[in-house]
Amino acid sequence: MREGPLRVALAGVAGHGAAHARRFLQMQATGSVRVVAFAEPAPERRPEVVRELSDAGAIRYDDLSHVPDGAGVEAVVIATPIHLHHPMTLHALARGWHVLLEKPAAPTPQELAEMLAARRRSGRIVAVNFQHTARPGFRQLLALVRVGAIGPVQRVIGRGLWLRDAAYYARSWAGRLRVDGRWVLDGTLMNPFAHLVNQALIVASPDLDRPAAPVAVTAELYHANPIESEDTACARILTREGVEILIYTTLTFAGQRLPSLEVQGSEGTARWDYQDRVTLVGRHGESRPLPTLPAGPDVADNFVAAVRGEPVALYSPLSHSVSHVLVAAGAFLSCWPPSPIPDALRERVRTPQGTLAWAVPEIDRWIDVASSRHALFSEAGVPWARAGVTVGLERLQSFAPPGEGR
């Protein structure tokens, strides 16, 4: 087993990468890692994070490729825009570095396949930051399903309702389909609710150790915001074992509701939400909330332990992202391109922070109606809905919408 602190570089610390920076600085304080370098082309966006890293001894570079071999980097945390995940992971693996990659792993199956091939050639560890997979409540949910507490899983329903303002979409790649000729596909299924899709696939899996293999997806994609991609979606996913997964997501809900999973079995239902709470519901409707469990190792702990050679299983190795990427990319093929929600059916609202955002009135009601019927929006009578086609996923190797090329 490897001795001494793991020498880590960070790629991207101005967005969500700021959370990674502070997490790895915490780990540096305990002696498990040493942050030796970070790549951030726009340090003015998060000067306080840049200062914290610099004060801790890390050296800033404009680009990951500028980090010299003499820095002794052993692993890199990549938290850059989605379209940079593929080239940066290939670069890191070519230099012999282990990689902790922010979700989603990649926007297209062809890019992910190249990344997996590079990982196999390098022999290095690549993990994806699906952080909810490490939460004790979700692990408890998997354990309950494994012992048959609700019987064989028949259906999984995921609901995610948030509100995002204009500042969220002001980032150069947010809500985009392509950037600089590269696919981004930044929508709810690919990015903000990627966790929900990934966890639904895991809990629908026959072994619960990796996501289920999806064989088909039928999706509907919409946007109320002035973007290219989707901010509202629904999808029906069928797994190889015949489990139905229904996903409903939006970033246009002007209210408060926690994203959640509902796992329906032959003998009952298990529910999990983003506060990591688990509730069991019996066949006759009796509800029993389970005690909250103490936190255990998170994805960063798990990744570092694996790189150090400790006998741990990665929560989300790169290979486990295949199912999510197939579903998310397949959803775009099912309903290409995303459809605008008519102006008359959307409205501008103020967020709790006082900023402006586009909202769809009664989107929560429509999601409740559709999910209660196990239906897509077009099947539930939603006035702005447009049915998508069913896309087979078992042979989907390349994302190439009609008329768009690779």
CORCORMO-V133491 format. One record per backbone hydrogen bond with DSSP energy under -1.0 kcal/mol. CO is the residue of the C=O (numbers start at 1). NH is the residue of the N-H. Records with the same first field share a line. If there is no record, write none. Layout:
BEGIN
CO: NH / NH
END
This chain:
BEGIN
6: 34
7: 74 / 75
8: 36 / 37
9: 77
10: 39
11: 79
15: 18
16: 19 / 20
17: 21
18: 22
19: 23
20: 24
21: 25
22: 26
23: 27
24: 28
25: 29
27: 32
28: 31
32: 6
34: 8
36: 59
37: 10
38: 61
39: 12
42: 45
46: 50
47: 51
48: 52
49: 53
50: 54
51: 55
52: 56
53: 58
54: 57
59: 38
61: 40
63: 66
64: 67
68: 71
69: 72
74: 98
75: 9
76: 100
77: 11
78: 102
81: 84
82: 85
84: 88
85: 89
86: 90
87: 91
88: 92
89: 93
90: 94
91: 95
92: 97
93: 96
98: 76
99: 127
100: 78
101: 129
108: 112
109: 113
110: 114
111: 115
112: 116
113: 117
114: 118
115: 119
116: 120
117: 121
118: 122
119: 123
125: 99
126: 318
127: 101
128: 130
129: 131
130: 133
131: 134
132: 135
135: 139
136: 140
137: 141
138: 142
139: 143
140: 144
141: 145
142: 146
143: 147
144: 149
145: 148
150: 267
152: 266
154: 244
155: 264
156: 246
157: 262
158: 248
159: 260
160: 250
162: 253
165: 169
173: 176
175: 228 / 229
176: 186
177: 184 / 185
179: 182
182: 179
185: 187
187: 191
188: 193
191: 194
193: 197
194: 198
195: 199
196: 200
197: 201
198: 202
199: 203
200: 204
201: 212
202: 205
213: 240
215: 393
216: 238
217: 391
218: 236
220: 234
221: 339
222: 231 / 232
223: 341
225: 227
231: 251
232: 222
233: 249
234: 220
235: 247
236: 218
237: 245
238: 215 / 216
239: 242
243: 239
244: 156
245: 237
246: 158
247: 235
248: 160
249: 233
250: 162
251: 164
252: 360
253: 255
259: 274
260: 159
261: 272
262: 157
263: 270
264: 154 / 155
268: 265
269: 281
270: 263
271: 279
272: 261
273: 276
277: 273
278: 290
279: 271
280: 288
281: 269
282: 285
286: 282
288: 280
298: 302
299: 303
300: 304
301: 305
302: 306
303: 307
304: 308
305: 310
306: 309
308: 2
310: 312
316: 128
317: 320
318: 321
319: 322
321: 325
322: 326
323: 327
324: 328
325: 329
326: 330
327: 331
328: 332
329: 333
330: 334
331: 335
334: 389
339: 223
342: 345
343: 346
347: 359
349: 357
351: 354
355: 351
356: 166
357: 349
359: 347
360: 363
362: 366
363: 367
364: 368
365: 369
366: 370
367: 371
368: 372
369: 373
370: 375
376: 380
377: 382
382: 385
391: 217
401: 404
END
